[in-house]
Amino acid sequence: MNAKAKGSRIERLIKDSFEKAGFNVVRSAGSFGKADLFVEGIGSIQVKARKTFSAYSLFDGADILVIKANRKNPLVCIELNRFLELVGGKSK
């Protein structure tokens, strides 16, 4: 599978997850803006799919991971299902 097809498939998967949780989502698919998705009430989301990410090993059993690079704002990493629970998405 080429990178573009893989990216599109993952974007649709993430979009579907938000929609199943009750959110309105627009997928830009490269047609506008820098983000891949816009979730009403949450904001823009950039989706990245790679074979591996080193962040997974940093969780070390925690529910939430906060990472910060020098001179950058901290980022919060959290499993999508847990995030949807926290923001009040309906469960299915």
FENGI-V676955 format. One record per residue. N is the residue number from 1. RES is the residue in one letter. PHI is phi in whole degrees, -180 to 180 (NA if undefined). Layout:
n->[N	N]
res->[RES	RES]
phi->[PHI	PHI]
//
This chain:
n->[1	2	3	4	5	6	7	8	9	10	11	12	13	14	15	16	17	18	19	20	21	22	23	24	25	26	27	28	29	30	31	32	33	34	35	36	37	38	39	40	41	42	43	44	45	46	47	48	49	50	51	52	53	54	55	56	57	58	59	60	61	62	63	64	65	66	67	68	69	70	71	72	73	74	75	76	77	78	79	80	81	82	83	84	85	86	87	88	89	90	91	92]
res->[M	N	A	K	A	K	G	S	R	I	E	R	L	I	K	D	S	F	E	K	A	G	F	N	V	V	R	S	A	G	S	F	G	K	A	D	L	F	V	E	G	I	G	S	I	Q	V	K	A	R	K	T	F	S	A	Y	S	L	F	D	G	A	D	I	L	V	I	K	A	N	R	K	N	P	L	V	C	I	E	L	N	R	F	L	E	L	V	G	G	K	S	K]
phi->[NA	-76	-61	-64	-65	-63	-60	-63	-64	-69	-59	-64	-61	-67	-59	-61	-62	-66	-64	-64	-85	98	-95	-87	-132	-117	-100	-81	47	80	-85	-156	69	-94	-84	-83	-134	-125	-107	-59	88	-119	127	-83	-133	-99	-107	-125	-126	-135	-60	-142	-131	-70	-60	-57	-72	-79	-59	47	88	-81	-82	-133	-120	-112	-121	-148	-95	-55	61	-126	-74	-63	-117	-106	-114	-152	-62	-56	-61	-66	-59	-63	-63	-66	-90	87	-65	-72	-88	-135]
//
